[in-house]
């Protein structure tokens, strides 16, 4: 009994040590190098539009590596402690042959009865390998499910929307992914003008104002390209709509839109333009 107890303790210690070592290796290969160097884990994997990311490429790589690393750590934990459990059964004197046989039969049963679970797992892995989204990304996963990715697990993706609600979405149920955090985003601002306004003069006022605003903080660090005043977007029974677009850092388009509206409308009013 003493010898068996010692063997069990050794098996548990070995399991914890091996798990700690493997998790350390995973952390090492998922940690970016100096000067934004790509983590070792991502070298054989493809990336989505790294040129468009510009200075944010290192941040994007870190998020992706962190997400894949968390999944790998979960897999390592399950495998190691599963093997340790079988070894302990052998030490105790239990015949694991029926267990393995049952596991094979159970595996077939699970294959038929838990197809959704397998589907969720495979879908989640391919989403990570294809860089569809990662922790910290702002995504749209379907009707009424838009928010920031907080975690990607083996079976589910956790999303927190703008209202603070946490959504747990099964990976196998995700049919499309709209990612607002890859490459760049575009802030679109529509401003109404009353009929009879001088459109050319209003356009000049907007071009001057948006150029000044874009060159000052807090927008300067979020805007990545020169703003464009596109001109008339549409006519409505009430007014004319002018549109301005500006390329921004991913995920910052909404803050830029709010700031531009707050500063462009007063500039138009000071120049004598009003909206009905």
Secondary structure as the mmCIF struct_conf table of DSSP 4:
data_model
#
loop_
_struct_conf.conf_type_id
_struct_conf.id
_struct_conf.beg_label_comp_id
_struct_conf.beg_label_asym_id
_struct_conf.beg_label_seq_id
_struct_conf.end_label_comp_id
_struct_conf.end_label_asym_id
_struct_conf.end_label_seq_id
HELX_RH_AL_P HELX_RH_AL_P1 UNK A 2 UNK A 29
TURN_TY1_P TURN_TY1_P1 UNK A 30 UNK A 30
BEND BEND1 UNK A 31 UNK A 31
HELX_RH_3T_P HELX_RH_3T_P1 UNK A 34 UNK A 36
HELX_LH_PP_P HELX_LH_PP_P1 UNK A 37 UNK A 39
HELX_RH_3T_P HELX_RH_3T_P2 UNK A 40 UNK A 42
TURN_TY1_P TURN_TY1_P2 UNK A 43 UNK A 44
BEND BEND2 UNK A 45 UNK A 45
BEND BEND3 UNK A 48 UNK A 48
HELX_RH_AL_P HELX_RH_AL_P2 UNK A 50 UNK A 53
HELX_RH_3T_P HELX_RH_3T_P3 UNK A 54 UNK A 56
HELX_RH_AL_P HELX_RH_AL_P3 UNK A 57 UNK A 92
TURN_TY1_P TURN_TY1_P3 UNK A 93 UNK A 93
HELX_RH_AL_P HELX_RH_AL_P4 UNK A 96 UNK A 113
TURN_TY1_P TURN_TY1_P4 UNK A 114 UNK A 114
HELX_RH_AL_P HELX_RH_AL_P5 UNK A 115 UNK A 129
TURN_TY1_P TURN_TY1_P5 UNK A 130 UNK A 131
BEND BEND4 UNK A 132 UNK A 132
TURN_TY1_P TURN_TY1_P6 UNK A 135 UNK A 136
STRN STRN1 UNK A 138 UNK A 140
BEND BEND5 UNK A 142 UNK A 142
TURN_TY1_P TURN_TY1_P7 UNK A 143 UNK A 144
STRN STRN2 UNK A 146 UNK A 152
BEND BEND6 UNK A 154 UNK A 155
STRN STRN3 UNK A 156 UNK A 160
TURN_TY1_P TURN_TY1_P8 UNK A 162 UNK A 163
BEND BEND7 UNK A 164 UNK A 164
STRN STRN4 UNK A 166 UNK A 170
HELX_RH_3T_P HELX_RH_3T_P4 UNK A 171 UNK A 173
STRN STRN5 UNK A 178 UNK A 179
BEND BEND8 UNK A 180 UNK A 183
STRN STRN6 UNK A 185 UNK A 193
TURN_TY1_P TURN_TY1_P9 UNK A 195 UNK A 196
HELX_RH_AL_P HELX_RH_AL_P6 UNK A 199 UNK A 214
TURN_TY1_P TURN_TY1_P10 UNK A 215 UNK A 215
BEND BEND9 UNK A 216 UNK A 216
TURN_TY1_P TURN_TY1_P11 UNK A 217 UNK A 222
STRN STRN7 UNK A 223 UNK A 223
BEND BEND10 UNK A 225 UNK A 225
STRN STRN8 UNK A 228 UNK A 235
BEND BEND11 UNK A 237 UNK A 238
STRN STRN9 UNK A 240 UNK A 248
TURN_TY1_P TURN_TY1_P12 UNK A 250 UNK A 251
HELX_RH_AL_P HELX_RH_AL_P7 UNK A 253 UNK A 270
TURN_TY1_P TURN_TY1_P13 UNK A 271 UNK A 272
#
